[in-house]
Amino acid sequence: MKRNTLWNLAGILLPLAAAVWAIPLLMRGFGEARFGVLALVWALIGYLALFELGLGRTMTVKLAPMPASGERAALVRCGLGLSLAAGALGALLTAALSGVLVTGWLNVPSELQPEAQRAFLWAALGVLPTVGTGVARGVLEASQRFAASNALRLALGLAGFLLPLAVLQLWGVNLEAAVAALVASRWVCWVWALCLVRRDARHSGRGFVAGFSQRSANLLRFGGWLTVSSVVGPVMVYGDRFFIGASAGMAEVSRYSVVQELVQRLLVFPTAFTSAWLPQLAAHEPAEQRRAERAGHLKFMATMLLLCAMAALVLQPALVLWLGAEQAAKMQPMGWILCLGVCFNALAQWPFTALHARGNVRATALFHLIQLPLYLAAVLWLTSAYGLTGAAWAWTLRALVDWLGLEWLMRKPKSAAS
């Protein structure tokens, strides 16, 4: 467990170090407007995971308790096949909507719109490898192969920041080339991921086609509820940037996203732990699951509160060192608000993971659906009335509601599987 958590931390923290170094250089090199578009591409690629249909986490939960067998291998192949179809569909839909997104909804400067639209088309080509790699990582983590899974995450994370910077140094300000390089790295990582899970997918081939529809139905039923959270979750994490872009422009998106990306890096710690915890918890019987959930809950909460308090204390000097005193003065108030929100978000990961390990994905999905319209109304009102600070408060209040609601769901006496 500790070793897997450390692998997860390495897979997240090293890209974070690259981001801390690269983002100020990218902001200065591309300019605020183009960097704002690049930040939206990062957000879009993160949101493209919705086309995974929840299959990555489904594979982890379903495969973790299964011994090596032909049925397990057939389930792996089924999941990979579904990811191929879903990724291709997602790429077509994203490409079709890219023009409307750039010219209709986002407040992209007119002179930048052709370049931004081409960048979004390149991002659409990243849907298929993004989905495929996510499902393959779910298979690896079900088999406790966290080193391989995090090697993929490390490669993707470093490429996301370092390749645009390399394009900037080699070819100057070329947003389209920067996004194309980022997408190319995702195709390379997908091929690598398929090689890594090849042994998990090996089986005699007998019965695979005959049982494909039943396996697909089982995976999609479970993954369908996860997809609801996969669709709604990123909207509530990144949606505020699009509201800011629509109302205030790309320069404001740039300022807000820099601070948000910085403080959200705190989530690497709960993410690293709960990702390692999920396959182990899913492999337990229900009574053992409850004991495991209770065992470390208070320690987890205390650790997250301490980390977030420390982050709030060092935020101002970190922003000054990173971006200079003038930019830090503008960003500090919303940074403190977002630190509080990240704390609530971190605390929510414990009950969220416990509910998924039980198979109770329906409850988390319905709860996110209830939150979504309330959050969208709040972010629209608060952003319009109070600008970036209002957007930060909307995000933080939503995180508080999410944590309290998931804690209540986890503590319900009958939290059965979906």
URUR-V315718 format. One line per field, one symbol per residue. psi: psi as a letter, one per 30 degrees, with the letter a starting at -180 (. if undefined). burial: b if it has 24 or more other ideal C-beta (glycine too) atoms within 12 Angstrom, else e. A space follows every 50 residues. Layout:
BEGIN
psi: ???
burial: ???
END
This chain:
BEGIN
psi: eeeeeeeeeefeeeeeeeeeeeeeeeeeefleeeeeeeeeeeeeeeffff ffggeeeeeeeefefklkleeeeeeeeeeeeeeeeeeeeeeeeeeefeee eefeekikkeffeeeeeeeeeeeeffeeeeeeeeeeeeeeeeggifeeef eeeeeeeeeeeeeeeeeeeegajieeeeeeeeeeeeeeeeeeeeeegeff fklffkfeeegeeeeeeeeeeefeeeeeeeeeeeefefeeeeeeeeefle eeeeeeeeeeeefffffeeeeeefefeeeeefflleeeeeeeefegeeee eeeeeeeeeeeeegeeeeeeeefleeeeeefeefeeeeeeeeeeeeeffe eeeeeeefgifeeeeeeeeeeeeeeeeeeeeeeeegbeeeeeeeeeeeee eeeeeeeeeefkeiill.
burial: eeebbebbbbbbbbbbebbeebbbebbebbebbbbbbbbbbbbbbbbbbb bbbbbbbbbbbbbbbbeeeeebbbbbbbbbbbbbbbbeebbeebbebbee bbeeebbbeeebbebbbbbbbbbbbbbbbbbbbbbbbbbbbbbbbbebbb bbbbbbbbbbbbbbbbbbeeeebbbbbbbbbbbbbbbebbebbbebbeeb beeeeeebeeeeeebbebbbbbbbbbbbbbbbbbbbbbbbbbbbbbbbbb bbbbbbbbbbbbbbbbbbbbbbbbbbbbbbbbbbeeeebeebbeebbeeb eebbbebbeebbeebbebbeebbeeebbebbbbbbbbbbbbbbbbbbbbb bbbbbbbbbbbbbbbebbbebbeebbebbeebbeeebbbbbbbbbbbbbb bbbebbbebbeeeebeeb
END
